[in-house]
């Protein structure tokens, strides 16, 4: 699975790298796992509902999530990550 990041998500990841390197490294590990096996149980992949009905979420830790949507680029499915944060931060 190929992945992309929104500009906002890139900013949050860059800030995370400077503020919490351990969490940044865990995020990198989970994203690599997502690329190799998107349905791996540790990612807890699930489709969201309500105002986020066209998006999906994976777990980075018990408290941190990343939200993304799928798009097709040249007949290839890609995940575009749009947010990272705690449950309350990303599901607002």
ROZANU-405526 format. One line per 5 residues: number of its first residue (from 1); their letters; for each residue z, x, y of N, C-alpha, C. Coordinates in Angstrom, 1 decimal. Example, Ala and Ser with C-alpha at 12.3 -4.5 7.8 and 13.67 -1.06 7.14 Angstrom:
<nodes>
1) as) 7.8 13.2 -5.7 7.8 12.3 -4.5 7.8 13.2 -3.3; 7.1 12.8 -2.2 7.1 13.7 -1.1 7.9 12.9 0.0 .
</nodes>
This chain:
<nodes>
1) xxxxx) 0.0 0.9 -1.2 0.0 0.0 0.0 0.0 0.9 1.2; -0.9 0.6 2.1 -0.9 1.4 3.4 0.0 0.6 4.4; 0.6 1.4 5.3 1.5 0.8 6.3 1.1 1.3 7.7; 1.4 0.4 8.6 1.3 0.7 10.0 2.6 0.3 10.7; 2.7 0.7 12.0 3.9 0.3 12.8 3.5 -0.2 14.1 .
6) xxxxx) 4.1 -1.2 14.6 3.9 -1.7 16.0 4.5 -0.7 16.9; 4.0 -0.7 18.2 4.6 0.3 19.2 6.1 0.2 19.3; 6.6 -1.1 19.3 8.1 -1.3 19.4 8.8 -0.7 18.2; 8.2 -0.9 17.0 8.8 -0.3 15.8 8.8 1.2 15.8; 7.7 1.8 16.3 7.7 3.3 16.5 8.8 3.8 17.4 .
11) xxxxx) 9.0 3.1 18.5 10.1 3.5 19.4 11.4 3.4 18.8; 11.7 2.3 18.0 13.0 2.1 17.4 13.2 3.2 16.3; 12.1 3.6 15.6 12.2 4.6 14.6 12.5 6.0 15.2; 11.8 6.3 16.3 12.1 7.5 17.0 13.5 7.6 17.6; 14.0 6.5 18.1 15.4 6.5 18.5 16.4 6.6 17.4 .
16) xxxxx) 16.1 6.0 16.3 16.9 6.1 15.1 16.9 7.5 14.6; 15.8 8.2 14.7 15.8 9.6 14.2 16.7 10.5 15.0; 16.9 10.2 16.3 17.8 11.0 17.2 19.2 10.6 17.1; 19.5 9.3 16.8 20.8 8.7 16.9 21.5 8.7 15.5; 20.7 8.5 14.4 21.3 8.4 13.1 20.3 8.9 12.0 .
21) xxxxx) 20.3 10.2 11.9 19.3 10.9 11.0 19.5 10.4 9.6; 20.7 10.2 9.1 20.9 9.7 7.7 20.2 8.4 7.5; 20.3 7.5 8.4 19.7 6.2 8.3 18.2 6.3 8.4; 17.7 7.2 9.3 16.3 7.5 9.4 15.7 8.0 8.1; 16.4 8.9 7.5 16.0 9.5 6.2 16.0 8.4 5.1 .
26) xxxxx) 16.9 7.5 5.1 17.0 6.4 4.1 15.8 5.5 4.4; 15.5 5.2 5.7 14.3 4.4 6.0 13.0 5.0 5.5; 12.9 6.3 5.7 11.7 7.0 5.3 11.6 6.9 3.7; 12.7 7.0 3.0 12.7 6.9 1.6 12.2 5.5 1.1; 12.8 4.5 1.8 12.5 3.1 1.4 11.0 2.8 1.7 .
31) xxxxx) 10.5 3.3 2.8 9.1 3.1 3.2 8.1 3.8 2.2; 8.5 4.9 1.7 7.7 5.6 0.7 7.7 4.8 -0.6; 8.9 4.3 -1.0 9.0 3.4 -2.1 8.1 2.2 -2.0; 8.2 1.6 -0.8 7.4 0.4 -0.5 5.9 0.7 -0.7; 5.4 1.9 -0.3 4.0 2.2 -0.4 3.6 2.3 -1.9 .
36) xxxxx) 4.5 2.9 -2.7 4.2 3.1 -4.1 4.4 1.8 -5.0; 5.5 1.1 -4.7 5.9 -0.1 -5.5 6.5 -1.1 -4.6; 5.7 -1.9 -3.9 6.2 -2.9 -2.9 7.2 -3.9 -3.5; 7.1 -4.2 -4.7 8.0 -5.2 -5.3 9.3 -4.5 -6.0; 9.6 -3.3 -5.7 10.7 -2.6 -6.3 12.0 -3.4 -6.0 .
41) xxxxx) 12.9 -3.6 -6.9 14.1 -4.5 -6.7 15.0 -4.0 -5.5; 15.0 -2.7 -5.3 15.9 -2.1 -4.3 15.5 -2.5 -2.9; 14.2 -2.9 -2.7 13.7 -3.3 -1.4 14.0 -4.7 -1.1; 14.4 -5.5 -2.1 14.7 -6.9 -1.9 13.7 -7.6 -1.0; 12.4 -7.4 -1.3 11.3 -8.0 -0.6 11.4 -9.5 -0.6 .
46) xxxxx) 11.2 -10.1 0.6 11.2 -11.6 0.6 10.5 -12.1 1.8; 9.8 -13.2 1.6 9.1 -13.9 2.7 10.1 -14.6 3.6; 9.9 -14.6 4.9 10.8 -15.3 5.8 10.2 -16.7 6.1; 11.1 -17.5 6.8 10.7 -18.8 7.1 11.1 -19.1 8.5; 10.8 -20.3 8.9 11.1 -20.7 10.3 10.1 -20.1 11.3 .
51) xxxxx) 10.7 -19.6 12.4 9.8 -19.0 13.4 9.2 -17.7 13.0; 9.7 -17.1 11.9 9.2 -15.9 11.3 8.4 -16.1 10.0; 7.9 -17.3 9.9 7.3 -17.8 8.6 6.1 -16.9 8.1; 5.4 -16.2 9.0 4.3 -15.4 8.6 4.7 -13.9 8.4; 6.0 -13.7 8.2 6.5 -12.3 8.1 7.3 -12.1 6.8 .
56) xxxxx) 7.5 -10.9 6.5 8.3 -10.5 5.3 9.3 -9.5 5.7; 10.3 -9.3 4.8 11.4 -8.4 5.1 11.7 -7.5 3.9; 12.0 -6.2 4.1 12.6 -5.4 3.1 13.9 -4.9 3.6; 14.7 -4.5 2.6 16.1 -3.9 2.9 16.0 -2.4 2.9; 16.6 -1.9 3.9 16.8 -0.4 4.0 18.1 0.0 3.5 .
61) xxxxx) 19.1 -0.7 3.9 20.5 -0.7 3.4 21.0 -2.1 3.2; 22.3 -2.2 2.9 22.8 -3.6 2.8 22.8 -4.3 4.1; 22.9 -3.5 5.2 22.9 -4.1 6.6 21.6 -4.1 7.4; 20.7 -3.2 7.0 19.5 -2.9 7.8 18.3 -3.4 7.1; 17.5 -4.1 7.9 16.2 -4.7 7.4 15.0 -4.2 8.2 .
66) xxxxx) 13.8 -4.3 7.6 12.6 -4.0 8.4 11.7 -5.3 8.1; 11.1 -5.8 9.2 10.3 -6.9 9.2 8.9 -6.5 9.4; 7.9 -7.1 8.6 6.5 -6.8 8.7 5.7 -8.0 8.4; 4.4 -7.9 8.7 3.4 -8.9 8.3 2.2 -8.1 7.6; 1.5 -8.9 6.9 0.3 -8.3 6.2 -0.9 -8.6 7.1 .
71) xxxxx) -1.9 -7.6 7.1 -3.2 -7.8 7.7 -4.2 -7.1 6.8; -5.4 -7.6 7.0 -6.5 -7.0 6.2 -7.4 -6.1 7.1; -7.6 -4.9 6.7 -8.4 -4.0 7.5 -9.4 -3.4 6.5; -10.7 -3.7 6.8 -11.8 -3.3 6.0 -11.5 -3.6 4.5; -11.2 -4.9 4.3 -10.9 -5.4 2.9 -9.7 -4.8 2.2 .
76) xxxxx) -8.9 -4.1 3.0 -7.7 -3.5 2.5 -6.4 -4.1 3.1; -5.5 -4.5 2.2 -4.3 -5.1 2.7 -3.3 -4.0 3.2; -2.8 -4.3 4.4 -1.9 -3.3 5.0 -0.6 -4.1 5.5; 0.5 -3.4 5.5 1.7 -3.9 6.0 1.9 -3.3 7.4; 2.2 -4.2 8.4 2.4 -3.7 9.7 3.9 -4.0 10.0 .
81) xxxxx) 4.7 -3.0 10.1 6.1 -3.1 10.4 6.3 -3.3 11.9; 7.1 -4.4 12.2 7.3 -4.8 13.6 8.7 -4.6 14.1; 9.7 -4.5 13.2 11.1 -4.4 13.7 11.9 -3.8 12.6; 13.0 -3.1 13.1 14.0 -2.6 12.2 15.4 -2.8 12.9; 16.3 -3.2 12.1 17.7 -3.4 12.7 18.6 -4.2 11.7 .
86) xxxxx) 19.7 -4.6 12.2 20.6 -5.4 11.4 20.0 -6.8 11.2; 20.6 -7.5 10.3 20.2 -8.9 10.1 20.1 -9.7 11.4; 21.1 -9.7 12.2 21.1 -10.5 13.4 20.0 -9.9 14.4; 19.8 -8.7 14.4 18.8 -8.1 15.4 17.4 -8.5 15.0; 17.0 -8.4 13.7 15.6 -8.7 13.4 15.3 -10.1 13.1 .
91) xx) 16.3 -11.0 12.8 16.0 -12.4 12.5 16.3 -13.3 13.7; 16.4 -12.8 14.9 16.7 -13.6 16.0 15.5 -14.3 16.5 .
</nodes>
